[in-house]
Every structure is written in C-alpha cells, then in structure tokens.
Amino acid sequence: MSGAPRLEIDLDDVEHNTRALVGRLAPRGISVQGVTKAVCGNPSVGAAMMRGGARGLADSRIENLAVLRRGDPRAPRTLVRSPMLSQVDRVVVEAGTSLNTEPVVLAALSASAAGHRDRHAVVLMVELGDLREGVAVGDVVDLARHVGALGGLALVGLGTNLACQSGVVPDQRSMDELSGLVDAVERSSSLVLPVVSGGNSANLGWAMTTRSVGRINQLRLGESILLGTDPLRRASIPGLRLDACVLVGEVIEVKTKPARAWGATAQSAFERRPRRRGRGTVRQALVAVGRQDTDPDGLTVPDGMTILGMSSDHLVLDVGDHATAVGDELRFGVDYSALLRASTSPYVTTVEHRRPDALR
Ligand SMILES: *Cc1c(COP(=O)(O)O)cnc(C)c1O
C-alpha cells in the first residue's frame, strides 16, 4: 500500500453505483452525467462512471477536466461551474459543454470557440430559488435567443441547480417550471433544446417518484455515485454501495489516559470550549490524520470507537475495548465534505483499486 493517510476508492463500487442509478433513471428518460469534482477529476473514477453507463463526465474545475481529458479524450466533458472570464480559451479546449449565465462570458466563449472545428455547447442555467448560479426566469427566453445567434456556440439546453446553497428541495413545481421554459424558448425561436438538466443528486428523490418528468432528461450526479447517499437527508440510497470511498489513517500513540483534561483551560486550537467529559480513564489512540487531511465532522469511525477531538495533524479517538496498537491502520467512512477535503489535501494519497476478477 502507499502509506497513510490514504483515500481508497473502490472502482467496482463506483461502477456499480453508476449502473444502478443509470438503470433506474433510464426508464424515465433521464441520462446521467458523472460528476468528478469530489475526487479532483480522478480519471480512473471517471472511467468507472463511464463503464457504469454515464453519458459524459462533469467537473467544476478546468484543471480537473484537463486531467479527465488526458485519461480518456473521448468521454464528453462538461464544465459545471460558470466559466471564469479569464479562462474561456481553456474552457473551449477542455470542455465540449459548459453551464453559463453571463452574457459577457458567452460573448468571450463565442469569440474563443469561433476558431475551433466544433462549436462549443452551452447550457443556460436558470435561477429557481436556491440562489447560487442562474439567470432570472424572466430573462431566459431573451438570453437564449441571443446565445442562439452567437457564432461558435450551440445552445443545447437549459439547466438548474438546487439544494447546494440554500437547501431548496427540487420538486414538481420547480421541475415543471424548467420544462415550461424549454417549451417557451423553443416556441420563440427555431431552436430545439436536446438537453434539460434538472439538477444534482438532490433531484433523485423527485426523479424516482414523480408521475411526470416533463422535459427533464439529464441529471448531474456526484455524491450519490461516490457515496451512495442522497444529499437532502444524507440517507443511504437502497441498493447502492456506501463504502466506495474510505479514508485510512495510521495509529501513532495508544495510551490509557484520564477522561478529563487537567489544569486551567481556555480555547484550544480549533474549539472555543473544548470539553472532555466522563470519569476515570479512557484508552486513547492518536491517529496521524488531521484537519489538513479531512473534515473531522464528516468521518465515520469503526464501531465501538468515538472521536474525542481533531487538530491540524491529530485525530484523538476513544478506542474502548479495541485491540488497537501503534502502527495499526484504521478505516473511516467519509461524507461529501470529508471526501472533498481528503481528495484535495496534498498529504493524502489516493489509491484506486478494482477487486480481483474472481470476486467480481
Ligand atoms: C457539484 C455539482 C453537481 C453534482 O452534485 P452532487 O450533489 O454531488 O450530485 C451537479 N451540478 C452542479 C452545477 C454542481 O456544482
């Protein structure tokens, strides 16, 4: 193995989760874009998503899209964060499609794309209440007509993103509104919009239960594929694997210590009122994983252990009756925040693995 801390990603689980979601959405006419930003555009993860039936890969950062392109130049790539004006030249190279809201950026994309063989595809994002990116509903038809007339660009659809900023739940009303806008754009122009991108993993509850998907025909899925969870309640999705991504840390000290700190206490490095409760003693283990590696609030510890605290470089555990020894490796479940930070930390190695054929 390649040392600790390390993030282990089971590519068979990623493929399985993708295939399960693709299979459930296909009968509803909805295809899947695999979102790789929580793993920094890891090309092996992208390939597993494509094997599982994703139609394309999507990421919020141009650097990650470049990594994906080097991994598999043929997989369609979408930039899901509105392009920086300063990066439009790279956007048209690294992404076939981008999600957009700003006329000045669209003009720059148009100028940049004009020199390329293929037109750059544009999805306009609509603000439907979550208050992150999006064009006001009343401005969509005009902007769509404007984009439709720009050289170098092809307006391929509309999209929206809910639940990320304000926790607004995608529902029939918002999805019907998006479908209605697609109809309105098509009526008021000669355009046909093949892509209607309803949202992210938070849309799954709606998509699986609605009687009518309307014109929604695409979801952009990251968390549900990587972690098997529904971000609205962080509930596990039946049939999906929950431990595709695991953080491994190494134990560097195990000692029995008093349950309570002694001496006068003030603030600690990261907590305003650090408190160790309880009586007697605890068997305490230090793991060489800290806030520079992951988000302590997003870790799931092995059964029978509890987190007593975490600072920059140490995770402090009460290991109870576990026969934990110095040098042991412990495995932790991660939520989206812990996964994102582990992927991004220069101190954490990512190790992708597939199971031996015999076990598949
Ligand atoms: C991150 C992101 C997604 C994927 O969200 P998940 O909750 O991980 O499925 C989809 N669309 C946009 C615009 C995003 O930024």
The ligand as an SDF file (V2000), in Angstrom:
LIG
                    3D

 15 15  0  0  0  0  0  0  0  0999 V2000
  -21.3890   19.6260   -7.7210 C   0  0  0  0  0  0  0  0  0  0  0  0
  -22.4130   19.8260   -8.7590 C   0  0  0  0  0  0  0  0  0  0  0  0
  -23.2220   18.7610   -9.1600 C   0  0  0  0  0  0  0  0  0  0  0  0
  -23.1550   17.3910   -8.5120 C   0  0  0  0  0  0  0  0  0  0  0  0
  -23.7320   17.4530   -7.2450 O   0  0  0  0  0  0  0  0  0  0  0  0
  -23.9010   16.1310   -6.3260 P   0  0  0  0  0  0  0  0  0  0  0  0
  -24.7360   16.5920   -5.1910 O   0  0  0  0  0  0  0  0  0  0  0  0
  -22.5460   15.7170   -5.9340 O   0  0  0  0  0  0  0  0  0  0  0  0
  -24.5980   15.1150   -7.1550 O   0  0  0  0  0  0  0  0  0  0  0  0
  -24.1470   19.0000  -10.1670 C   0  0  0  0  0  0  0  0  0  0  0  0
  -24.2670   20.2130  -10.7340 N   0  0  0  0  0  0  0  0  0  0  0  0
  -23.5130   21.2650  -10.3750 C   0  0  0  0  0  0  0  0  0  0  0  0
  -23.7240   22.5720  -11.0460 C   0  0  0  0  0  0  0  0  0  0  0  0
  -22.5680   21.1130   -9.3660 C   0  0  0  0  0  0  0  0  0  0  0  0
  -21.8290   22.1590   -8.9990 O   0  0  0  0  0  0  0  0  0  0  0  0
  1  2  1  0
  2  3  1  0
  2 14  2  0
  3  4  1  0
  3 10  2  0
  4  5  1  0
  5  6  1  0
  6  7  2  0
  6  8  1  0
  6  9  1  0
 10 11  1  0
 11 12  2  0
 12 13  1  0
 12 14  1  0
 14 15  1  0
M  END
$$$$
